[in-house]
Amino acid sequence: MLTVFNLREWLTIEESAKYLSLLFKEDVTKGDVLRFALEGKLNISVHLVNGIDAKRGRVAGLNEIEFTEVTPDLFQQLGHRGLELDPSKKILIPQGITIGPEKFVRLEDHCEILRGLWDLPLIGAERLDVEHAYQVSSGGVEVTDVYLDGAFVGDVNGELWQLLERNERGFSDSEVSSAGGEKYFPACGLPKDSSLVVRTTALRELERTVSGANSEKSGSQYEVAQQSSVYRMLKAMVVLNYGEDVLDDLKQARSKRLAEIGKELEAKGYFFDSKTLRKHLKNLPD
């Protein structure tokens, strides 16, 4: 029986908090996991259960993007009111969505349906959803900001997709885009039937980052810290797979599950003889 952590492609936010608590030997909450993501320390993802329409986008630099000239009056009609503009000068509008300094996304015309696991780049309305989830989990304030260019997801290759909603709210043609005969507008956020999750590979990367921060320690101090990290990882794998109460059984010399644990570790490239493995299981830190 493979451990749940190694077998699963992703964990829920709650499961991720539990895993990190066991791994780091500290109390990690759902809010902590969400804060790690918002601060760029942990990559967070979304599981799209029932699918959603989306347009693929290509990231482009300033020298790759085209611009449209508009008059100041038209610029203000497009939503940029309250600005003092020189009526004698034209304004350049990039033909793409601005996502950073001199960084844009150019969308394709056709739509596709996305399902399954996608990463969150946290550049649009999806960031507001994660911030909202954090505020709810920590008893914070209501998130009232909006992002008019919609929510984005990304794949493992770094490509971006803008999530879309069908025009079922009666918006005018000027407010939506057409694709395949359908009318769409940018989704105001992640779908209600989706779930925030964390890839197990992202959790491993966070563990490596934290372990690397400890590399400044020298000599026996670093070796002890490194060994303790291995023990905690082993404990996290065992508890996620069998539950908290199995640790007492695993510490018994005749535990029938000892062989299963050994096979699971071997399948992942960790090789322990029975004597060494039994010693590790008996000395797991609390």
BADOKOL-148657 format. One record per residue: residue in one letter; x, y, z of N, C-alpha, C, O, CB in turn. Coordinates in steps of 0.1 Angstrom, whole numbers, padded with zeros to 4 digits, always signed. Last residue first. Glycine has a CB too. Example, Ala and Ser with C-alpha at 12.3 -4.5 7.8 and 13.67 -1.06 7.14 Angstrom:
s+0128-0022+0071+0137-0011+0071+0129+0000+0079+0134+0011+0080+0141-0006+0057/a+0132-0057+0078+0123-0045+0078+0132-0033+0078+0142-0033+0085+0113-0045+0090/
***
This chain:
d+0083+0136+0183+0069+0140+0185+0066+0152+0177+0054+0157+0178+0066+0141+0200/p+0104+0116+0161+0102+0128+0171+0087+0130+0172+0079+0128+0162+0109+0140+0166/l+0110+0082+0162+0103+0093+0155+0101+0104+0165+0096+0102+0176+0090+0089+0148/n+0122+0059+0169+0128+0071+0174+0122+0084+0167+0128+0094+0166+0143+0072+0173/k+0111+0037+0158+0111+0037+0172+0115+0051+0178+0111+0054+0189+0120+0027+0178/l+0118+0042+0131+0104+0042+0135+0102+0043+0150+0093+0049+0156+0096+0030+0130/h+0146+0038+0131+0140+0051+0128+0126+0052+0133+0122+0063+0139+0140+0053+0113/k+0147+0011+0138+0153+0021+0147+0147+0035+0144+0144+0042+0153+0168+0021+0145/r+0135-0001+0115+0129-0002+0129+0134+0008+0138+0127+0013+0147+0131-0017+0134/l+0154+0007+0096+0141+0012+0095+0134+0011+0109+0127+0020+0113+0133+0005+0085/t+0177-0008+0105+0177+0006+0105+0163+0012+0104+0161+0022+0111+0185+0011+0092/k+0166-0034+0102+0171-0030+0115+0172-0015+0116+0167-0009+0125+0185-0035+0117/s+0160-0037+0075+0149-0038+0085+0154-0032+0098+0146-0025+0106+0145-0052+0087/d+0176-0011+0055+0174-0025+0060+0165-0025+0071+0162-0014+0077+0188-0031+0064/f+0164+0012+0032+0167+0010+0046+0166-0005+0048+0157-0012+0043+0157+0018+0055/f+0163+0035+0006+0166+0021+0009+0171+0020+0024+0181+0026+0028+0177+0015+0000/y+0143+0053-0015+0149+0053-0001+0151+0039+0003+0141+0031+0004+0140+0061+0009/g+0129+0054-0038+0143+0055-0039+0150+0056-0026+0162+0060-0025+0146+0067-0047/k+0102+0047-0037+0106+0061-0039+0120+0064-0039+0125+0076-0039+0099+0069-0028/a+0103+0021-0032+0097+0025-0044+0100+0039-0048+0100+0043-0059+0082+0023-0044/e+0113+0021-0006+0121+0016-0016+0116+0021-0030+0124+0024-0039+0122+0001-0016/l+0090+0030+0008+0102+0039+0007+0111+0034-0004+0117+0043-0011+0110+0038+0021/e+0074+0008+0004+0069+0021+0000+0081+0030-0002+0083+0038-0012+0059+0027+0009/k+0088-0012+0017+0086-0013+0003+0082+0000-0003+0086+0004-0014+0075-0023+0000/g+0087-0003+0044+0100-0005+0037+0098-0005+0022+0106+0001+0014+0107-0017+0042/i+0060-0004+0049+0067+0009+0049+0080+0008+0041+0083+0017+0034+0069+0013+0063/e+0056-0032+0048+0049-0023+0038+0056-0010+0037+0058-0004+0026+0035-0022+0042/a+0072-0041+0069+0076-0045+0056+0069-0036+0045+0075-0032+0035+0072-0059+0053/l+0057-0030+0090+0070-0025+0088+0075-0029+0074+0081-0020+0068+0080-0032+0099/r+0033-0041+0095+0033-0030+0086+0047-0025+0083+0049-0017+0074+0024-0019+0091/k+0036-0059+0115+0034-0064+0102+0035-0053+0091+0037-0056+0079+0021-0072+0101/s+0059-0055+0141+0048-0048+0134+0048-0054+0119+0058-0054+0112+0050-0033+0133/r+0077-0064+0160+0070-0074+0151+0059-0068+0143+0050-0075+0138+0065-0085+0160/a+0085-0042+0175+0095-0049+0167+0088-0058+0157+0094-0061+0146+0105-0057+0176/q+0066-0013+0175+0067-0026+0180+0076-0034+0170+0075-0033+0158+0054-0033+0181/k+0061+0011+0162+0073+0011+0171+0075-0003+0177+0085-0006+0184+0071+0021+0183/l+0038+0008+0149+0050+0008+0141+0062+0007+0150+0073+0003+0145+0051+0020+0133/d+0019+0011+0170+0021-0002+0164+0034-0003+0156+0041-0013+0157+0009-0005+0154/d+0022+0038+0175+0025+0029+0186+0027+0015+0180+0036+0008+0184+0013+0028+0196/l+0013+0049+0150+0027+0051+0155+0031+0041+0166+0042+0036+0166+0030+0065+0159/v-0014+0047+0145-0005+0036+0140+0009+0037+0145+0016+0028+0144-0006+0036+0125/d-0029+0069+0153-0028+0058+0162-0018+0047+0158-0016+0038+0165-0041+0052+0165/e-0030+0087+0131-0021+0090+0143-0019+0078+0152-0008+0076+0157-0028+0101+0151/g-0028+0071+0099-0035+0077+0110-0026+0079+0122-0015+0072+0122-0047+0070+0114/y-0017+0061+0075-0023+0051+0085-0031+0058+0096-0039+0051+0103-0013+0042+0090/n-0009+0082+0059-0013+0070+0053-0021+0061+0063-0031+0056+0059-0001+0062+0049/l-0001+0103+0076-0011+0106+0065-0017+0093+0059-0028+0093+0054-0004+0114+0054/v+0018+0090+0092+0005+0094+0098-0005+0097+0087-0017+0094+0089+0008+0107+0106/v+0039+0084+0073+0032+0074+0080+0018+0078+0085+0009+0071+0084+0041+0069+0092/m+0046+0110+0064+0042+0100+0055+0034+0089+0061+0023+0085+0056+0054+0094+0047/a+0054+0121+0089+0043+0127+0081+0037+0117+0071+0025+0116+0070+0048+0140+0074/k+0076+0105+0095+0065+0105+0104+0052+0111+0096+0041+0105+0097+0067+0114+0117/l+0094+0112+0075+0089+0098+0076+0077+0098+0084+0067+0090+0081+0100+0090+0082/m+0097+0139+0081+0091+0136+0068+0086+0121+0069+0075+0119+0064+0102+0137+0057/r+0110+0136+0105+0097+0143+0105+0090+0140+0092+0078+0138+0092+0099+0158+0107/y+0134+0123+0097+0125+0117+0107+0111+0123+0106+0101+0116+0105+0131+0118+0121/v+0145+0144+0082+0142+0131+0076+0132+0123+0084+0122+0118+0079+0155+0123+0073/s+0149+0163+0101+0140+0166+0090+0136+0153+0083+0124+0152+0080+0147+0176+0080/s+0169+0151+0117+0156+0154+0123+0145+0156+0112+0134+0152+0113+0156+0165+0133/q+0190+0152+0099+0184+0139+0103+0171+0141+0109+0162+0132+0106+0194+0132+0113/q+0194+0180+0098+0190+0172+0086+0184+0159+0089+0174+0155+0083+0203+0170+0077/a+0201+0185+0124+0189+0191+0119+0184+0184+0106+0172+0182+0104+0192+0206+0115/v+0225+0170+0126+0214+0167+0135+0201+0173+0129+0190+0166+0129+0216+0172+0149/e+0240+0184+0106+0237+0170+0105+0225+0165+0113+0216+0158+0109+0249+0161+0108/y+0242+0209+0118+0235+0207+0105+0231+0193+0103+0220+0190+0098+0243+0213+0093/q+0257+0203+0141+0244+0210+0142+0236+0208+0129+0224+0205+0130+0246+0225+0145/s+0281+0193+0132+0271+0183+0137+0258+0190+0139+0247+0183+0138+0276+0178+0151/g+0287+0217+0106+0291+0205+0114+0280+0197+0119+0270+0195+0112+0299+0210+0126/s+0265+0246+0105+0277+0238+0102+0279+0226+0111+0273+0225+0122+0289+0247+0103/k+0239+0263+0089+0244+0256+0101+0256+0248+0097+0256+0243+0085+0233+0248+0108/e+0230+0269+0064+0241+0278+0070+0246+0272+0083+0257+0276+0088+0235+0292+0073/s+0210+0253+0058+0223+0249+0054+0234+0257+0059+0246+0254+0058+0223+0248+0039/n+0184+0261+0063+0192+0256+0075+0206+0252+0071+0214+0248+0080+0185+0244+0081/a+0175+0267+0039+0177+0278+0048+0185+0274+0060+0192+0282+0066+0164+0285+0052/g+0170+0241+0029+0181+0249+0024+0185+0261+0033+0197+0265+0034+0179+0253+0010/s+0146+0236+0043+0158+0228+0046+0171+0235+0041+0181+0235+0048+0158+0214+0040/v+0130+0253+0029+0132+0255+0043+0144+0248+0048+0152+0253+0056+0120+0250+0051/t+0132+0242+0003+0135+0256+0005+0138+0258+0020+0148+0265+0023+0124+0265+0001/r+0122+0216+0007+0136+0218+0003+0140+0232+0005+0152+0234+0009+0137+0214-0012/e+0095+0222+0014+0104+0216+0024+0118+0217+0020+0127+0219+0029+0100+0201+0024/l+0087+0233-0010+0087+0242+0001+0096+0236+0012+0104+0243+0019+0073+0244+0007/e+0089+0210-0026+0097+0222-0029+0098+0231-0017+0109+0236-0015+0092+0229-0042/r+0068+0195-0015+0082+0190-0014+0092+0202-0017+0103+0203-0010+0085+0179-0024/l+0047+0211-0022+0050+0209-0008+0064+0204-0006+0071+0208+0003+0040+0199-0001/a+0048+0207-0049+0050+0221-0044+0053+0220-0029+0061+0228-0024+0037+0229-0046/t+0042+0180-0052+0055+0185-0056+0058+0199-0050+0069+0202-0047+0056+0185-0071/t+0015+0180-0044+0025+0174-0035+0039+0178-0039+0048+0179-0030+0024+0159-0035/r-0002+0211-0049+0004+0199-0055+0014+0193-0044+0020+0201-0037+0012+0203-0068/v-0031+0221-0032-0016+0222-0033-0010+0210-0039-0013+0199-0034-0010+0226-0019/v-0062+0238-0039-0054+0227-0035-0039+0230-0036-0036+0241-0041-0058+0214-0043/l-0095+0250-0039-0081+0254-0038-0073+0242-0033-0077+0236-0023-0079+0266-0029/s-0119+0239-0062-0113+0238-0049-0099+0242-0049-0092+0239-0059-0114+0223-0043/s-0151+0248-0078-0137+0244-0078-0131+0244-0064-0138+0249-0055-0129+0254-0087/d-0176+0258-0081-0175+0244-0079-0160+0239-0081-0158+0228-0085-0184+0237-0089/k-0173+0285-0086-0178+0281-0073-0177+0266-0070-0175+0262-0059-0193+0285-0071/p-0143+0293-0104-0156+0288-0103-0160+0284-0089-0152+0280-0081-0157+0276-0112/l-0126+0324-0095-0126+0310-0098-0140+0304-0097-0148+0310-0090-0116+0303-0088/g-0140+0355-0110-0131+0347-0101-0131+0333-0104-0136+0329-0115-0137+0349-0086/c-0153+0365-0131-0150+0374-0119-0142+0368-0109-0137+0374-0099-0163+0379-0113/a-0142+0359-0164-0148+0354-0151-0144+0363-0140-0132+0367-0139-0144+0339-0148/p-0148+0380-0191-0138+0375-0181-0145+0371-0169-0154+0378-0163-0127+0385-0178/f-0174+0368-0213-0167+0379-0206-0158+0373-0196-0161+0362-0191-0178+0389-0200/y-0189+0358-0244-0182+0356-0232-0177+0369-0226-0176+0379-0233-0170+0346-0234/k-0211+0342-0266-0207+0355-0261-0201+0352-0247-0207+0346-0239-0218+0365-0260/e-0206+0320-0294-0210+0323-0280-0205+0337-0276-0195+0342-0282-0205+0312-0271/g-0195+0316-0319-0209+0319-0318-0214+0322-0305-0226+0327-0303-0217+0308-0324/g-0168+0313-0314-0176+0301-0318-0191+0304-0317-0198+0295-0314-0172+0290-0309/a-0168+0341-0295-0160+0329-0298-0169+0318-0301-0176+0313-0293-0150+0326-0287/s-0168+0375-0286-0174+0364-0292-0164+0353-0295-0152+0356-0298-0181+0368-0305/s-0169+0394-0255-0162+0389-0267-0169+0377-0273-0176+0370-0265-0147+0387-0264/v-0187+0422-0241-0183+0408-0241-0176+0405-0254-0176+0413-0263-0195+0399-0240/e-0195+0448-0243-0189+0444-0230-0184+0430-0230-0178+0425-0220-0199+0446-0219/s-0209+0451-0266-0196+0459-0265-0188+0454-0252-0177+0457-0251-0199+0474-0264/d-0232+0437-0263-0222+0431-0271-0208+0438-0269-0198+0432-0271-0226+0432-0286/s-0242+0439-0228-0242+0444-0242-0231+0438-0249-0221+0433-0244-0242+0459-0243/f-0253+0413-0206-0244+0423-0209-0245+0427-0224-0249+0419-0233-0229+0419-0206/g-0270+0393-0196-0276+0403-0204-0267+0415-0207-0271+0426-0209-0288+0409-0197/r-0260+0371-0184-0264+0382-0175-0270+0394-0183-0273+0404-0177-0253+0386-0166/e-0247+0352-0198-0261+0349-0194-0267+0360-0185-0277+0358-0179-0261+0335-0187/n-0222+0348-0215-0230+0360-0212-0244+0356-0210-0252+0356-0219-0228+0369-0224/r-0200+0325-0198-0209+0328-0209-0218+0340-0205-0221+0342-0193-0218+0316-0212/e-0168+0334-0186-0182+0331-0183-0190+0334-0195-0187+0343-0202-0187+0338-0170/l-0133+0322-0184-0145+0330-0190-0158+0325-0185-0159+0314-0180-0144+0329-0205/l-0099+0326-0176-0112+0319-0174-0123+0328-0178-0123+0341-0177-0114+0316-0159/q-0071+0326-0195-0080+0335-0189-0094+0327-0188-0099+0323-0198-0082+0348-0197/w-0040+0309-0190-0054+0308-0196-0063+0318-0188-0062+0318-0176-0059+0294-0195/l-0005+0305-0198-0016+0311-0190-0029+0310-0198-0030+0309-0210-0013+0326-0188/e+0022+0282-0195+0012+0289-0203+0000+0293-0194-0003+0287-0185+0007+0279-0214/g+0040+0267-0180+0040+0281-0178+0030+0289-0187+0030+0301-0187+0053+0286-0181/n+0037+0240-0180+0047+0246-0189+0047+0261-0189+0055+0267-0197+0043+0241-0203/v+0017+0234-0162+0031+0231-0158+0041+0237-0167+0053+0238-0164+0033+0216-0156/d-0005+0262-0167-0002+0248-0167+0013+0246-0163+0020+0256-0160-0004+0242-0181/g-0027+0286-0149-0015+0282-0157-0013+0267-0157-0018+0260-0148-0003+0289-0152/v-0054+0309-0149-0047+0297-0144-0036+0294-0153-0035+0300-0164-0057+0285-0143/f-0070+0340-0139-0061+0332-0147-0057+0319-0140-0056+0318-0128-0049+0341-0151/a-0099+0361-0140-0091+0352-0133-0082+0344-0143-0087+0341-0154-0099+0342-0124/g-0104+0395-0151-0107+0382-0149-0097+0374-0141-0087+0379-0137-0110+0375-0161/d-0101+0422-0156-0096+0413-0166-0097+0399-0163-0092+0390-0170-0081+0416-0168/l-0110+0435-0133-0119+0435-0144-0114+0425-0155-0122+0421-0164-0120+0448-0150/y-0111+0427-0101-0101+0427-0111-0109+0425-0124-0113+0414-0127-0090+0417-0109/v-0120+0443-0069-0123+0436-0081-0112+0437-0092-0104+0446-0091-0137+0441-0087/d-0122+0443-0033-0115+0446-0046-0121+0438-0057-0125+0427-0055-0100+0444-0045/t-0131+0433-0010-0141+0440-0018-0134+0445-0031-0142+0450-0040-0146+0452-0011/v-0130+0410+0015-0122+0414+0003-0132+0420-0007-0141+0413-0012-0114+0403-0004/e-0134+0416+0049-0140+0413+0037-0132+0418+0025-0127+0430+0026-0155+0418+0036/v-0108+0407+0073-0118+0416+0067-0123+0411+0054-0118+0401+0048-0112+0430+0065/g-0104+0377+0093-0100+0390+0088-0112+0398+0082-0124+0396+0086-0089+0389+0078/g-0103+0351+0102-0112+0360+0109-0109+0374+0105-0111+0383+0113-0111+0359+0123/s-0088+0334+0088-0081+0340+0099-0090+0351+0106-0085+0358+0114-0069+0348+0094/s-0104+0324+0068-0098+0314+0077-0091+0321+0089-0090+0315+0100-0087+0306+0070/v-0111+0348+0055-0121+0340+0061-0115+0331+0072-0120+0329+0083-0129+0332+0051/q-0086+0355+0045-0093+0364+0054-0104+0357+0061-0105+0359+0073-0099+0376+0047/y-0081+0334+0027-0072+0336+0038-0079+0345+0049-0078+0342+0061-0059+0343+0034/a-0101+0337+0008-0101+0324+0016-0092+0326+0029-0095+0321+0039-0095+0313+0008/h-0093+0362-0002-0106+0360+0005-0106+0348+0014-0111+0348+0025-0118+0360-0005/e-0069+0355-0014-0069+0364-0003-0082+0364+0005-0082+0364+0017-0067+0379-0009/v-0080+0338-0034-0071+0332-0024-0070+0342-0012-0070+0337+0000-0056+0330-0029/d-0094+0357-0048-0101+0345-0042-0093+0339-0031-0098+0335-0021-0104+0335-0053/l-0074+0374-0057-0084+0380-0047-0092+0368-0041-0096+0369-0029-0094+0389-0055/r-0062+0358-0074-0054+0362-0062-0064+0367-0052-0062+0365-0040-0044+0373-0066/e-0080+0356-0095-0077+0344-0087-0070+0347-0074-0071+0340-0064-0070+0333-0095/a-0079+0380-0108-0090+0378-0098-0088+0365-0090-0093+0364-0079-0103+0377-0105/g-0044+0379-0112-0057+0385-0115-0067+0382-0104-0063+0383-0092-0062+0379-0128/i-0021+0366-0105-0019+0378-0112-0033+0386-0115-0033+0397-0119-0012+0376-0125/l-0017+0339-0097-0020+0350-0087-0017+0363-0093-0010+0372-0087-0011+0348-0074/p-0014+0315-0111-0003+0325-0112-0005+0337-0102+0005+0344-0100-0002+0330-0126/l-0022+0284-0101-0027+0297-0100-0015+0307-0100-0006+0307-0091-0035+0299-0087/d-0025+0254-0121-0018+0262-0111-0023+0276-0112-0029+0281-0122-0003+0262-0114/w-0050+0228-0122-0043+0239-0128-0036+0248-0117-0042+0249-0106-0053+0248-0137/l-0066+0197-0127-0057+0205-0119-0049+0216-0127-0043+0213-0137-0047+0195-0112/g-0098+0197-0144-0087+0191-0136-0079+0201-0129-0084+0211-0124-0079+0183-0146/r-0105+0215-0174-0109+0206-0163-0096+0202-0156-0085+0202-0161-0118+0194-0168/l-0115+0239-0198-0105+0234-0189-0111+0226-0178-0121+0230-0172-0096+0245-0183/i-0124+0242-0231-0129+0239-0218-0118+0233-0210-0112+0223-0214-0141+0230-0219/e-0116+0271-0251-0115+0257-0248-0121+0255-0234-0122+0264-0227-0100+0252-0249/c-0120+0295-0278-0122+0291-0264-0120+0276-0263-0122+0268-0273-0135+0295-0258/h-0101+0317-0299-0110+0306-0297-0109+0302-0282-0100+0304-0275-0106+0294-0305/d-0082+0338-0299-0096+0341-0302-0105+0330-0297-0116+0332-0292-0098+0344-0316/e-0057+0343-0273-0061+0338-0286-0077+0340-0287-0083+0343-0277-0058+0322-0287/l-0043+0372-0257-0052+0361-0257-0055+0356-0272-0056+0364-0281-0065+0365-0250/r-0013+0382-0243-0021+0383-0255-0030+0370-0256-0024+0359-0257-0012+0384-0268/v-0003+0398-0215-0008+0386-0220-0017+0388-0232-0026+0397-0232-0017+0378-0209/f+0028+0416-0206+0014+0415-0210+0010+0401-0214+0019+0392-0216+0012+0424-0222/k+0050+0438-0191+0046+0424-0192+0031+0423-0195+0023+0428-0188+0050+0416-0180/e+0059+0462-0180+0063+0458-0194+0061+0443-0196+0068+0437-0203+0078+0462-0196/p+0051+0451-0149+0059+0461-0156+0064+0456-0169+0072+0447-0170+0070+0466-0147/g+0021+0430-0154+0033+0434-0147+0040+0445-0154+0036+0449-0165+0043+0422-0145/i+0000+0425-0169+0001+0417-0158+0014+0420-0150+0017+0414-0140+0002+0402-0162/t-0023+0438-0192-0011+0441-0184-0011+0432-0171-0020+0432-0164-0011+0456-0181/i-0034+0422-0220-0037+0424-0206-0024+0427-0199-0015+0418-0199-0045+0412-0200/g-0034+0439-0252-0031+0427-0243-0035+0431-0229-0038+0443-0227-0017+0423-0245/q-0026+0462-0268-0035+0451-0272-0032+0438-0265-0027+0428-0271-0034+0449-0288/p-0023+0492-0249-0017+0479-0253-0028+0469-0257-0038+0468-0251-0009+0473-0242/i-0030+0524-0261-0036+0513-0253-0030+0500-0258-0031+0496-0270-0051+0512-0253/l-0020+0556-0261-0017+0543-0266-0022+0533-0256-0018+0533-0244-0002+0541-0268/i-0037+0586-0269-0033+0577-0258-0031+0563-0264-0039+0558-0272-0043+0576-0247/k-0029+0618-0283-0035+0605-0284-0029+0596-0272-0018+0599-0267-0033+0598-0298/k-0035+0652-0274-0026+0641-0275-0034+0627-0275-0043+0626-0267-0016+0641-0264/s-0052+0672-0268-0045+0673-0281-0036+0661-0284-0031+0659-0294-0037+0685-0282/p-0062+0670-0243-0071+0666-0254-0064+0666-0267-0069+0661-0277-0083+0675-0254/d-0045+0656-0217-0043+0666-0227-0052+0662-0239-0049+0652-0246-0028+0668-0231/l-0064+0648-0188-0057+0644-0200-0056+0656-0209-0065+0664-0210-0063+0632-0206/e-0069+0639-0156-0067+0651-0164-0058+0648-0176-0046+0646-0174-0061+0662-0155/l-0093+0614-0148-0079+0617-0152-0079+0630-0159-0087+0633-0168-0073+0606-0160/g-0119+0606-0145-0113+0613-0134-0099+0617-0136-0092+0623-0128-0114+0605-0122/r-0120+0572-0160-0125+0586-0157-0118+0592-0146-0111+0586-0138-0140+0585-0154/h-0116+0549-0177-0105+0556-0170-0110+0571-0168-0104+0580-0173-0092+0556-0179/g-0135+0536-0192-0135+0534-0177-0124+0541-0170-0123+0540-0157-0133+0519-0175/l-0138+0543-0217-0134+0529-0215-0133+0526-0200-0129+0515-0196-0122+0526-0222/q-0141+0570-0216-0153+0562-0218-0150+0547-0215-0160+0540-0212-0159+0564-0232/q-0114+0578-0216-0122+0579-0204-0135+0571-0204-0140+0566-0194-0125+0594-0201/f-0108+0572-0242-0100+0565-0231-0108+0566-0218-0109+0557-0211-0086+0572-0230/l-0123+0589-0256-0126+0575-0257-0120+0568-0246-0125+0558-0240-0122+0570-0271/d-0110+0613-0249-0124+0611-0246-0128+0596-0246-0135+0592-0237-0133+0619-0256/p-0084+0610-0259-0086+0611-0244-0101+0608-0240-0104+0602-0230-0082+0624-0239/t-0084+0585-0286-0085+0599-0281-0087+0599-0265-0092+0589-0260-0097+0607-0288/v-0060+0560-0292-0074+0564-0289-0073+0579-0284-0063+0583-0279-0081+0555-0278/e-0041+0535-0309-0042+0549-0305-0057+0553-0303-0066+0550-0311-0036+0558-0316/t-0029+0504-0297-0040+0511-0304-0041+0526-0299-0040+0528-0287-0053+0504-0302/f+0000+0484-0301-0008+0494-0293-0018+0500-0303-0017+0501-0315+0001+0505-0288/e+0014+0451-0295+0010+0462-0304+0001+0471-0296-0005+0467-0286+0002+0456-0316/i+0044+0436-0281+0030+0440-0280+0026+0451-0290+0035+0460-0292+0026+0444-0266/e+0070+0432-0279+0063+0422-0287+0048+0426-0288+0040+0419-0295+0064+0409-0280/n+0082+0450-0262+0086+0451-0276+0079+0441-0285+0080+0441-0297+0101+0448-0278/l+0072+0442-0238+0068+0455-0243+0071+0456-0258+0063+0462-0266+0075+0467-0236/g+0064+0407-0240+0071+0418-0235+0067+0431-0242+0059+0430-0251+0086+0417-0236/a+0039+0383-0233+0047+0391-0242+0053+0403-0235+0047+0408-0226+0038+0395-0254/v+0024+0352-0230+0030+0363-0223+0040+0370-0233+0047+0363-0240+0038+0358-0210/r-0007+0342-0243+0008+0341-0245+0014+0354-0238+0010+0365-0241+0012+0341-0260/g-0035+0322-0234-0028+0335-0235-0013+0333-0236-0007+0324-0231-0031+0344-0223/r-0066+0307-0242-0051+0306-0240-0045+0319-0242-0049+0327-0251-0045+0295-0249/k-0096+0310-0225-0088+0314-0237-0073+0313-0233-0069+0318-0222-0092+0328-0242/a-0123+0289-0213-0111+0297-0211-0104+0300-0225-0106+0293-0234-0101+0290-0202/d-0150+0275-0194-0144+0280-0207-0132+0289-0204-0132+0296-0194-0155+0288-0214/i-0146+0247-0172-0149+0261-0174-0143+0266-0187-0132+0261-0191-0144+0270-0162/g-0153+0218-0151-0149+0225-0164-0153+0239-0165-0164+0243-0159-0154+0217-0176/n-0159+0207-0127-0169+0205-0138-0165+0212-0151-0173+0212-0161-0182+0210-0134/v-0135+0211-0112-0143+0199-0111-0151+0197-0124-0151+0186-0130-0152+0198-0099/l-0105+0222-0110-0117+0225-0117-0125+0213-0119-0122+0204-0128-0113+0232-0131/h-0085+0229-0084-0091+0217-0091-0104+0221-0097-0114+0224-0090-0092+0205-0081/v-0056+0250-0083-0071+0249-0083-0075+0236-0090-0070+0233-0100-0078+0261-0088/s-0027+0257-0063-0034+0253-0075-0049+0253-0073-0054+0255-0062-0029+0239-0080/i+0003+0274-0053-0010+0269-0050-0018+0266-0063-0015+0273-0074-0018+0279-0041/n+0036+0274-0042+0027+0274-0054+0014+0267-0050+0013+0256-0045+0034+0267-0066/l+0049+0294-0017+0043+0281-0020+0034+0282-0032+0025+0291-0032+0035+0275-0008/k+0058+0319-0014+0066+0309-0008+0061+0295-0012+0069+0285-0011+0067+0310+0007/g+0043+0341-0021+0052+0335-0031+0061+0325-0026+0070+0321-0033+0060+0346-0037/e+0024+0351-0005+0037+0357-0003+0047+0351-0013+0059+0354-0013+0042+0355+0011/l+0002+0334-0010+0001+0348-0014+0015+0355-0013+0017+0365-0020-0008+0355-0004/a+0012+0310+0001+0009+0311-0014+0009+0326-0018+0015+0330-0028-0004+0305-0017/f+0014+0315+0028+0026+0311+0021+0024+0313+0006+0033+0318-0001+0029+0296+0024/r-0013+0320+0032-0004+0331+0033+0009+0328+0026+0015+0336+0019-0002+0335+0048/l-0023+0294+0030-0028+0304+0020-0019+0316+0020-0016+0322+0010-0042+0308+0024/v-0010+0282+0052-0008+0277+0038-0012+0287+0028-0005+0290+0018-0016+0264+0036/d-0021+0297+0073-0006+0298+0070-0004+0293+0056+0004+0299+0049+0001+0289+0080/g-0048+0290+0072-0044+0303+0069-0029+0305+0066-0026+0313+0057-0048+0312+0081/k-0046+0264+0081-0050+0266+0067-0046+0280+0063-0042+0283+0051-0065+0264+0065/t-0015+0262+0101-0030+0263+0099-0033+0265+0084-0024+0267+0076-0035+0275+0107/v+0008+0244+0119+0006+0251+0106-0009+0251+0103-0015+0240+0103+0014+0245+0094/d+0027+0240+0146+0013+0241+0142+0011+0250+0130+0013+0262+0131+0005+0247+0154/e+0056+0220+0139+0050+0232+0144+0035+0232+0139+0031+0225+0130+0057+0245+0138/k+0071+0202+0126+0070+0200+0140+0065+0214+0146+0069+0217+0157+0083+0196+0147/f+0073+0201+0099+0080+0211+0105+0080+0211+0120+0086+0219+0127+0076+0224+0100/l+0056+0178+0093+0069+0179+0088+0078+0189+0095+0090+0186+0098+0068+0184+0073/l+0032+0183+0106+0040+0171+0110+0054+0172+0105+0063+0168+0112+0033+0158+0104/s+0025+0206+0093+0026+0206+0108+0034+0194+0112+0043+0196+0121+0012+0205+0114/l+0023+0198+0067+0034+0207+0071+0036+0208+0086+0047+0210+0091+0031+0221+0065/y+0000+0181+0069+0013+0176+0065+0024+0185+0069+0034+0180+0074+0013+0174+0050/k-0019+0200+0076-0016+0189+0085-0003+0183+0082+0005+0180+0091-0027+0178+0084/a-0019+0217+0054-0016+0222+0067-0012+0211+0077-0003+0213+0085-0028+0230+0073/s-0028+0199+0035-0015+0205+0034-0010+0210+0047+0001+0209+0051-0015+0216+0023/e-0054+0194+0043-0044+0183+0044-0030+0188+0043-0021+0183+0049-0047+0173+0032/e-0065+0220+0039-0065+0214+0052-0054+0203+0053-0047+0202+0063-0079+0209+0056/i-0062+0222+0011-0055+0231+0020-0054+0226+0034-0044+0227+0040-0062+0245+0020/t-0057+0188-0003-0065+0200+0000-0057+0210+0009-0046+0206+0014-0078+0196+0008/l-0031+0178-0025-0037+0177-0012-0046+0190-0011-0043+0200-0016-0027+0176+0000/w-0022+0159-0055-0025+0171-0047-0031+0168-0034-0037+0158-0032-0033+0181-0056/e-0016+0134-0062-0010+0145-0070-0012+0158-0063-0004+0167-0065-0017+0145-0084/r-0008+0107-0040-0016+0117-0044-0009+0128-0052+0003+0131-0050-0023+0124-0032/l+0013+0090-0033+0004+0085-0043-0005+0097-0049-0008+0097-0061-0005+0075-0038/n+0026+0102-0012+0034+0099-0025+0025+0095-0036+0028+0097-0048+0044+0088-0022/f+0005+0104+0007+0012+0116+0002+0019+0113-0011+0019+0121-0021+0022+0121+0012/v-0003+0078+0012-0012+0087+0005-0005+0099-0001-0008+0103-0012-0022+0092+0016/t+0020+0052+0003+0016+0062+0012+0007+0072+0005+0009+0074-0007+0028+0069+0018/l+0008+0021-0011+0016+0033-0011+0011+0043-0002-0001+0044+0001+0016+0038-0026/m+0008-0012+0000+0000+0000+0000+0009+0013+0000+0016+0015+0009-0010+0000+0012/
***
